[in-house]
Amino acid sequence: MKIASSASAFPKHYYSQKFLLEQLQQYWGHHLPSPQVLARLHRNVAVEGRHLALPTEKYYDIATWGQANDLWVEVARELGEQALCRALHRAGLDRQELGALFFVSVTGIASPSIDALLINRMGLPANIRRVPIFGLGCVAGAAGISRAADYVRAYPEQAAALVSVELCSLTIQRDDLSVANLISSGLFADGAAAVIVTGDEIDSNGPVIRATRSIFYPQTEEMMGWKITEKGFRIVLSPEVPQLIREHLGHDVDAFLAAQGLKRNDLKSWVLHTGGPKVLEATAAALGLHDGQLDASWECLKRVGNLASASVLVVLEDVMRNRRPEPGTLGLLAAMGPGFCSELLLLEW
């Protein structure tokens, strides 16, 4: 099983963090307890700019969750198609060669799901197996690759596609002035990514997926996710997440590697979900990473913000295209998300 390609797609509306801060200060106006607090929170997220699904002035026109979700469906179809077309091109595959299509998102809902809309929009095979996945949040990019790997393990002559679309800006809650929502308004962004995973009988030039592992942390469901209200998605984001990472991630990675007869110092490549500064710092501490080993994650966070499930896929794209390790290098692809949970993949480049 190999990751044959990874490709991203972004809305055309890109804004500097400074501009977005000014717009959000106007958006919340006198309701903000302190504009200075919002400015400090936005500085601390280490993001320089972000793509948004809409021009900033259009967010004032969204009055209901239904309107926001209609926009999510419209933009998700466009970005999902762009990302998947690019991933197929880079993999050297025709769309008719796909045997399965996995779709992940946590920022909107649709039935038929976006994967079905992409089949119609792109003329994908009518017998393609569809697997829409909702609710995994930031971990879904890594989990989606793992599930695609499970599929091609069973069907080694086939290829599977994973498409992630996250339009975090469409979940903004105007009456939610919690610290979690103020941080999210400066951290999360919009974008899409697609990955092609191929079975052993297909010749592909990409890292081999040697093993995967899913890890669930019991009784942590209140740490991250959404509270669903009549107004839509309200962010749940506990300040205890970094501590959970420090306490568990190192041990979990070591146990995963030990099952493969490996140790942490055997790994020389790291493709990790961007999270945010505190998450990346906790990850580095838990895994003993230093000397630029997380540069790809830090730079993706700075350039486009946190894209939830698409983040780790954008980091993967950057590594595959700009930082490709030497052949035979072992590496880890990993993400964490609501549940709370981790998804780990051992790669051989």
BALO-312256 format. One record per residue (C-alpha): residue number from 1; y negated, z negated, x negated. Coordinates in steps of 0.1 Angstrom, whole numbers. Layout:
! BALO-312256
NODE, NUM, Y, Z, X
...
! end
This chain:
! BALO-312256
NODE, 1, 0, 0, 0
NODE, 2, -34, 10, -13
NODE, 3, -70, 7, -3
NODE, 4, -79, 44, -6
NODE, 5, -116, 41, 2
NODE, 6, -144, 20, 15
NODE, 7, -177, 33, 30
NODE, 8, -207, 18, 47
NODE, 9, -233, 30, 72
NODE, 10, -266, 14, 81
NODE, 11, -293, 19, 108
NODE, 12, -323, 38, 95
NODE, 13, -347, 9, 102
NODE, 14, -350, -11, 69
NODE, 15, -375, -38, 64
NODE, 16, -385, -62, 36
NODE, 17, -378, -99, 41
NODE, 18, -416, -105, 40
NODE, 19, -423, -81, 68
NODE, 20, -394, -95, 90
NODE, 21, -407, -131, 84
NODE, 22, -441, -120, 97
NODE, 23, -426, -103, 127
NODE, 24, -404, -134, 136
NODE, 25, -434, -157, 133
NODE, 26, -451, -135, 159
NODE, 27, -420, -132, 180
NODE, 28, -416, -170, 183
NODE, 29, -454, -176, 182
NODE, 30, -466, -211, 191
NODE, 31, -430, -221, 200
NODE, 32, -422, -225, 163
NODE, 33, -425, -262, 153
NODE, 34, -437, -250, 119
NODE, 35, -442, -215, 105
NODE, 36, -439, -230, 70
NODE, 37, -404, -242, 78
NODE, 38, -393, -208, 89
NODE, 39, -408, -193, 57
NODE, 40, -390, -218, 35
NODE, 41, -357, -212, 52
NODE, 42, -361, -174, 48
NODE, 43, -370, -178, 11
NODE, 44, -339, -198, 5
NODE, 45, -314, -172, 18
NODE, 46, -320, -149, -12
NODE, 47, -323, -118, 9
NODE, 48, -349, -91, -1
NODE, 49, -345, -67, 28
NODE, 50, -323, -59, 58
NODE, 51, -314, -30, 82
NODE, 52, -320, -36, 119
NODE, 53, -304, -17, 148
NODE, 54, -338, -11, 164
NODE, 55, -375, -9, 153
NODE, 56, -389, -44, 154
NODE, 57, -412, -38, 183
NODE, 58, -382, -28, 205
NODE, 59, -367, -63, 205
NODE, 60, -395, -75, 228
NODE, 61, -381, -52, 255
NODE, 62, -346, -69, 255
NODE, 63, -347, -93, 285
NODE, 64, -310, -98, 292
NODE, 65, -277, -101, 273
NODE, 66, -265, -70, 292
NODE, 67, -293, -49, 278
NODE, 68, -286, -62, 243
NODE, 69, -249, -54, 247
NODE, 70, -256, -19, 259
NODE, 71, -277, -13, 228
NODE, 72, -248, -27, 207
NODE, 73, -224, -2, 222
NODE, 74, -247, 27, 216
NODE, 75, -255, 18, 180
NODE, 76, -219, 7, 172
NODE, 77, -206, 41, 182
NODE, 78, -230, 59, 159
NODE, 79, -226, 37, 129
NODE, 80, -188, 33, 133
NODE, 81, -185, 71, 133
NODE, 82, -207, 75, 102
NODE, 83, -187, 48, 83
NODE, 84, -153, 62, 92
NODE, 85, -162, 98, 84
NODE, 86, -174, 87, 50
NODE, 87, -143, 66, 43
NODE, 88, -120, 95, 53
NODE, 89, -139, 119, 31
NODE, 90, -137, 96, 1
NODE, 91, -100, 91, 7
NODE, 92, -94, 128, 9
NODE, 93, -78, 125, 43
NODE, 94, -83, 144, 76
NODE, 95, -90, 123, 107
NODE, 96, -58, 137, 123
NODE, 97, -38, 119, 96
NODE, 98, -47, 85, 108
NODE, 99, -18, 65, 124
NODE, 100, -37, 34, 134
NODE, 101, -73, 23, 140
NODE, 102, -84, -13, 137
NODE, 103, -119, -23, 149
NODE, 104, -136, -57, 142
NODE, 105, -169, -71, 154
NODE, 106, -183, -104, 166
NODE, 107, -217, -93, 178
NODE, 108, -209, -74, 210
NODE, 109, -182, -66, 234
NODE, 110, -170, -35, 252
NODE, 111, -140, -23, 273
NODE, 112, -129, 3, 265
NODE, 113, -135, -11, 230
NODE, 114, -154, 8, 203
NODE, 115, -122, 21, 188
NODE, 116, -115, 40, 220
NODE, 117, -150, 54, 221
NODE, 118, -146, 66, 185
NODE, 119, -113, 84, 194
NODE, 120, -132, 104, 220
NODE, 121, -163, 108, 199
NODE, 122, -144, 120, 168
NODE, 123, -114, 137, 182
NODE, 124, -90, 113, 166
NODE, 125, -52, 116, 174
NODE, 126, -44, 108, 210
NODE, 127, -13, 88, 198
NODE, 128, -32, 67, 173
NODE, 129, -25, 30, 176
NODE, 130, -55, 10, 186
NODE, 131, -61, -27, 175
NODE, 132, -95, -41, 185
NODE, 133, -101, -76, 172
NODE, 134, -129, -98, 184
NODE, 135, -139, -134, 173
NODE, 136, -129, -136, 136
NODE, 137, -165, -133, 125
NODE, 138, -172, -131, 88
NODE, 139, -135, -133, 78
NODE, 140, -126, -102, 99
NODE, 141, -133, -76, 72
NODE, 142, -106, -92, 49
NODE, 143, -83, -99, 78
NODE, 144, -86, -64, 91
NODE, 145, -75, -50, 57
NODE, 146, -46, -74, 58
NODE, 147, -35, -63, 93
NODE, 148, -39, -26, 83
NODE, 149, -17, -33, 53
NODE, 150, 9, -49, 76
NODE, 151, 9, -17, 96
NODE, 152, 14, 7, 67
NODE, 153, 41, -15, 53
NODE, 154, 60, -7, 85
NODE, 155, 49, 29, 84
NODE, 156, 46, 39, 47
NODE, 157, 41, 75, 55
NODE, 158, 9, 68, 75
NODE, 159, -27, 58, 69
NODE, 160, -46, 31, 88
NODE, 161, -84, 28, 93
NODE, 162, -104, -4, 96
NODE, 163, -139, -1, 111
NODE, 164, -163, -30, 112
NODE, 165, -197, -29, 130
NODE, 166, -220, -59, 131
NODE, 167, -254, -58, 148
NODE, 168, -264, -94, 143
NODE, 169, -301, -87, 152
NODE, 170, -291, -80, 188
NODE, 171, -278, -116, 192
NODE, 172, -311, -133, 185
NODE, 173, -320, -160, 209
NODE, 174, -357, -164, 216
NODE, 175, -355, -199, 231
NODE, 176, -332, -213, 203
NODE, 177, -353, -229, 177
NODE, 178, -324, -248, 160
NODE, 179, -322, -248, 122
NODE, 180, -290, -228, 125
NODE, 181, -307, -200, 144
NODE, 182, -338, -200, 122
NODE, 183, -316, -196, 91
NODE, 184, -295, -169, 108
NODE, 185, -327, -150, 117
NODE, 186, -334, -147, 80
NODE, 187, -298, -142, 67
NODE, 188, -279, -119, 90
NODE, 189, -284, -82, 93
NODE, 190, -270, -50, 108
NODE, 191, -245, -25, 94
NODE, 192, -211, -10, 95
NODE, 193, -182, -3, 71
NODE, 194, -149, 14, 71
NODE, 195, -118, 11, 49
NODE, 196, -88, 34, 47
NODE, 197, -54, 18, 38
NODE, 198, -25, 41, 29
NODE, 199, 12, 36, 29
NODE, 200, 34, 39, -2
NODE, 201, 44, 75, 6
NODE, 202, 8, 87, 5
NODE, 203, -8, 95, -29
NODE, 204, -41, 75, -31
NODE, 205, -64, 65, -58
NODE, 206, -73, 29, -51
NODE, 207, -63, -7, -57
NODE, 208, -28, -17, -46
NODE, 209, -25, -45, -21
NODE, 210, 1, -67, -38
NODE, 211, 1, -96, -13
NODE, 212, -20, -112, 15
NODE, 213, -23, -147, 29
NODE, 214, -40, -162, 60
NODE, 215, -50, -198, 60
NODE, 216, -62, -218, 90
NODE, 217, -79, -252, 87
NODE, 218, -70, -274, 117
NODE, 219, -96, -292, 137
NODE, 220, -126, -272, 122
NODE, 221, -134, -250, 152
NODE, 222, -168, -265, 156
NODE, 223, -180, -254, 121
NODE, 224, -188, -218, 128
NODE, 225, -189, -193, 157
NODE, 226, -207, -186, 189
NODE, 227, -215, -207, 219
NODE, 228, -214, -181, 247
NODE, 229, -241, -187, 273
NODE, 230, -256, -166, 301
NODE, 231, -282, -154, 275
NODE, 232, -255, -142, 251
NODE, 233, -244, -154, 217
NODE, 234, -259, -187, 204
NODE, 235, -251, -193, 167
NODE, 236, -229, -223, 157
NODE, 237, -233, -229, 119
NODE, 238, -224, -262, 104
NODE, 239, -240, -274, 71
NODE, 240, -206, -287, 62
NODE, 241, -192, -252, 55
NODE, 242, -200, -252, 18
NODE, 243, -183, -286, 14
NODE, 244, -152, -273, 32
NODE, 245, -151, -244, 7
NODE, 246, -154, -267, -23
NODE, 247, -126, -289, -10
NODE, 248, -100, -262, -1
NODE, 249, -107, -227, -15
NODE, 250, -96, -234, -51
NODE, 251, -63, -251, -41
NODE, 252, -56, -223, -15
NODE, 253, -62, -195, -40
NODE, 254, -40, -213, -67
NODE, 255, -12, -217, -42
NODE, 256, -14, -181, -31
NODE, 257, -13, -169, -67
NODE, 258, 15, -193, -76
NODE, 259, 37, -177, -49
NODE, 260, 32, -144, -69
NODE, 261, 39, -160, -103
NODE, 262, 2, -159, -112
NODE, 263, -26, -182, -122
NODE, 264, -63, -180, -115
NODE, 265, -72, -169, -150
NODE, 266, -50, -138, -145
NODE, 267, -77, -125, -121
NODE, 268, -105, -105, -136
NODE, 269, -121, -89, -104
NODE, 270, -136, -107, -74
NODE, 271, -145, -91, -41
NODE, 272, -159, -119, -20
NODE, 273, -178, -122, 13
NODE, 274, -215, -126, 7
NODE, 275, -219, -156, 31
NODE, 276, -252, -170, 19
NODE, 277, -265, -187, -12
NODE, 278, -248, -220, -4
NODE, 279, -216, -203, 4
NODE, 280, -216, -183, -28
NODE, 281, -225, -213, -49
NODE, 282, -197, -233, -32
NODE, 283, -173, -204, -38
NODE, 284, -182, -202, -75
NODE, 285, -178, -240, -79
NODE, 286, -144, -240, -61
NODE, 287, -130, -211, -81
NODE, 288, -147, -218, -115
NODE, 289, -165, -185, -115
NODE, 290, -195, -179, -138
NODE, 291, -211, -153, -161
NODE, 292, -218, -128, -134
NODE, 293, -183, -127, -118
NODE, 294, -199, -128, -83
NODE, 295, -227, -104, -91
NODE, 296, -214, -78, -66
NODE, 297, -216, -103, -38
NODE, 298, -250, -117, -48
NODE, 299, -265, -82, -51
NODE, 300, -252, -71, -17
NODE, 301, -266, -102, -1
NODE, 302, -300, -95, -17
NODE, 303, -300, -58, -8
NODE, 304, -288, -59, 29
NODE, 305, -282, -95, 39
NODE, 306, -251, -110, 55
NODE, 307, -233, -84, 76
NODE, 308, -206, -108, 89
NODE, 309, -173, -90, 89
NODE, 310, -187, -59, 72
NODE, 311, -201, -79, 42
NODE, 312, -169, -81, 22
NODE, 313, -162, -44, 29
NODE, 314, -197, -35, 15
NODE, 315, -190, -55, -16
NODE, 316, -156, -37, -19
NODE, 317, -174, -4, -16
NODE, 318, -198, -14, -44
NODE, 319, -170, -25, -67
NODE, 320, -149, 6, -60
NODE, 321, -178, 30, -67
NODE, 322, -200, 12, -93
NODE, 323, -179, -16, -109
NODE, 324, -144, -3, -108
NODE, 325, -121, -25, -130
NODE, 326, -98, -11, -156
NODE, 327, -64, 1, -143
NODE, 328, -40, -28, -141
NODE, 329, -67, -54, -135
NODE, 330, -57, -81, -110
NODE, 331, -83, -92, -85
NODE, 332, -90, -112, -53
NODE, 333, -106, -100, -21
NODE, 334, -114, -129, 2
NODE, 335, -135, -140, 31
NODE, 336, -138, -171, 53
NODE, 337, -149, -174, 89
NODE, 338, -147, -191, 123
NODE, 339, -115, -210, 130
NODE, 340, -123, -222, 103
NODE, 341, -101, -199, 82
NODE, 342, -96, -179, 50
NODE, 343, -81, -145, 43
NODE, 344, -69, -137, 8
NODE, 345, -57, -104, -7
NODE, 346, -43, -99, -42
NODE, 347, -53, -65, -55
NODE, 348, -41, -46, -86
NODE, 349, -66, -19, -97
! end
